[in-house]
Amino acid sequence: VQLQASGGGLVQAGGSLRLSCSASDRTLSNYNLGWFRQAPGKEREWVAAITVSGRVTYFADFVKGRFTISRDNAKNTAELQMDSLKPEDTAVYYCAAAEFSRPGSYNYNDAGVYEYWGQGTQVTVSS
């Protein structure tokens, strides 16, 4: 699966950005999807995830209430809506896909379960 992440940019603190993740070579409907980020000099960290159906979503504590994740399997896309952005949200954001295996087996915050990764999109939040 070739994932493409887009939508990053420069925004002032308190602003919003909407990231998109798409795949042109394969349907994403069989994959759980996650977003991760990596800031300069820091480890990659998990941000949010959504199950194949889109009915269940998960968020890291530091983005709860500010970010939402959604998907449109018909359009083969997923989105991360980021509101109330803070300078500490500055990072390269990556979307990732983990093939569905069985209910309850999705370790959504474990980067190791994701087989496919997009190239990343830069998000910069100025203070």
N, C-alpha and C positions, 0 to 999 in steps of 0.2 A: 504494500500500500504506500503510495507516494502522497504524503500529506503536505499541504501548503497552508502556512499560517500567514495571515495578513491583518492589517488594521492598526498596527502600532503607530506611534508618533510621539510628538511633544505636546504636552498639555500642562496647564497650570494646576496646582494643588486645588482640590475640590471639583475638578472637571471630570469628564467621562471619556471613555474610549470603548469601542466595540471591536473585539478581535474575532476573526473568522478562521475556521479550519475547514479545509475541503480536500477531497481526493478525486482525482480525475481518472484513475485507472481501476478503481474497484469500489464496490458499494461499502459504505461505512455502517450499514444497518446491522452487521454482524459483530460490531466492535463496540466495546465500552471505550469511552473517550475521556482523556484527562488533559488538564493544563498544568504545566510546571513553569517555573521561572528560575532564572539565575542572574543574580546581581554580580557586578565586578568584585572579584575577591571572595565570593561566597559560594557555598555549596548550592547545587540545584535543589529547589524545594517544590513540593507539590502544592497546588493552588486550589484546584476544583476538579470534579469528575462527574460524569453522567453515564447512566447505564444504557444498554442498547435500546431499550424502549423509550428512554427519556423520562420515565416516571420517577426515577430516583436520582437525586443529586447530592453531592457531598462538597463541603467547603472547608478549607483550612480556617482555623479560628481567626487568623489575622485578616481575612477577607469577608467573613460572615457579616451579612447585612449590607455589604457594599457591592459585592460581585454576584452575578447570576450566570448560570450556564444553561444553555438550551441546545437543542439539535432539531434538525429537520431532515429526516431520513429520505424523504422524497426528493429533496434538493441535494442530499449527500453533503450536508454541511453541519457544523456545530459552531456555536458562538459563545463568547465570554463577554458579557456586558460588565464593564468596570465603572462604577460610580464612586463619587467622593474620594477620588484618587489622592494619594499621599506621596510625598517625595520618596518614602521608603518602598513604594511599589515600583520604583524604577528598576528595570531588569529586562533581559531578553526573555520573552514568553514563548513557550513551546507547546504545541499540541501533540498528543500521543494517542495511539490506538492499541487496545488490548483485545484480542479475539475472544468472543464469548465462548465459555466452555460449559458451565452449569450454574444454575442459580445459587447465590451465596458464596461463590468462589472468587469474587472480584475484590482483590486487595487494592482498592482504588488509589491509595496514597503510596504505593510501592512502585518506584520507577522501574523495578526489575520485571514487572508483569507486562509492561508495554513493549510490544514487538516493533512498533513503527513510530517514528518521530518526524515531525516537520522541521523545517530549517530555522525556525525562530523568527520572531518579530520584536523589534526594539520598542519598549515603552519607556518614555522619559517624562517624569513629573517634576516640574520646577516649583520651587517654593515661593 
